[in-house]
Amino acid sequence: MPILVTAFGPFDGREENASALALRELKRTFPGIRTRILPVDLVIAPMRLKRALRILRPSALIMLGEGAGIRQIQLETTAWNELDFRIPDLAGRQPTGRAIVPGAPAQRRATLPMRRLLDRLTANGHEAILSHQPGRYLCNQVFYTALQFLADSAIHCPAGFIHLPLASDYPVDRSVAALGQVLAGVEASAC
């Protein structure tokens, strides 16, 4: 079964998204992975992600997003059941203080071995940290949606989210090298 890696398209007036740039290069280096670039859209992104999970039934899910203002790779450990957008999505929606899945747990934990992935990244010279705050925008929404969907379905697939710095702050080739280490770590833990 393939590993599914997702990223986001551009938003907030930018022409590119660091996660999509890295994903395109990662696909060239690791042609066996499956990929999806999701729009920064409150409704469409979660639908496309769930459809991909149902169709592909991947062995693991790695979700990527762009973190403006961060200077190192952030391995997100926790997804929160809350939408609180500081800027609108591409369709102009800007919910505040709303649950992603009403009645569901307030948080869900990544099911990928994030601590081991962090150790692997830092051992290979990458600047990375564990983070418990993925924001409350689309990154958090798809992270929580994926974890909830996988918990509710018969799809057994470890999942986690990684924020990448803007390409201007962390070169794409460095992000791709780090993601290659993540893929190798995920494949090793699946054996």
Secondary structure as the mmCIF struct_conf table of DSSP 4:
data_model
#
loop_
_struct_conf.conf_type_id
_struct_conf.id
_struct_conf.beg_label_comp_id
_struct_conf.beg_label_asym_id
_struct_conf.beg_label_seq_id
_struct_conf.end_label_comp_id
_struct_conf.end_label_asym_id
_struct_conf.end_label_seq_id
HELX_LH_PP_P HELX_LH_PP_P1 PRO A 2 PRO A 2
STRN STRN1 ILE A 3 PHE A 8
TURN_TY1_P TURN_TY1_P1 ASP A 12 GLY A 13
BEND BEND1 GLU A 15 GLU A 15
HELX_RH_AL_P HELX_RH_AL_P1 ALA A 18 THR A 29
TURN_TY1_P TURN_TY1_P2 PRO A 31 GLY A 32
BEND BEND2 ILE A 33 ILE A 33
STRN STRN2 ARG A 34 LEU A 38
BEND BEND3 VAL A 40 VAL A 40
TURN_TY1_P TURN_TY1_P3 LEU A 42 VAL A 43
HELX_RH_AL_P HELX_RH_AL_P2 ILE A 44 LEU A 56
BEND BEND4 SER A 59 SER A 59
STRN STRN3 ALA A 60 GLY A 67
TURN_TY1_P TURN_TY1_P4 ALA A 68 GLY A 69
BEND BEND5 GLN A 72 GLN A 72
STRN STRN4 ILE A 73 GLU A 76
STRN STRN5 THR A 78 TRP A 80
BEND BEND6 ASN A 81 ASN A 81
STRN STRN6 LEU A 83 LEU A 83
BEND BEND7 ARG A 86 ILE A 87
TURN_TY1_P TURN_TY1_P5 LEU A 90 ALA A 91
BEND BEND8 GLY A 92 GLY A 92
BEND BEND9 GLY A 97 GLY A 97
STRN STRN7 ARG A 98 ARG A 98
BEND BEND10 ILE A 100 VAL A 101
TURN_TY1_P TURN_TY1_P6 PRO A 102 GLY A 103
BEND BEND11 ALA A 104 ALA A 104
BEND BEND12 ALA A 106 ALA A 106
STRN STRN8 GLN A 107 ARG A 109
BEND BEND13 LEU A 112 LEU A 112
HELX_RH_AL_P HELX_RH_AL_P3 MET A 114 ALA A 123
TURN_TY1_P TURN_TY1_P7 ASN A 124 GLY A 125
STRN STRN9 ALA A 128 SER A 131
BEND BEND14 HIS A 132 HIS A 132
BEND BEND15 ARG A 136 TYR A 137
HELX_RH_AL_P HELX_RH_AL_P4 LEU A 138 ASP A 152
BEND BEND16 SER A 153 ALA A 154
STRN STRN10 ALA A 159 PRO A 165
TURN_TY1_P TURN_TY1_P8 ALA A 167 ASP A 169
BEND BEND17 TYR A 170 TYR A 170
HELX_RH_AL_P HELX_RH_AL_P5 VAL A 172 ALA A 190
#
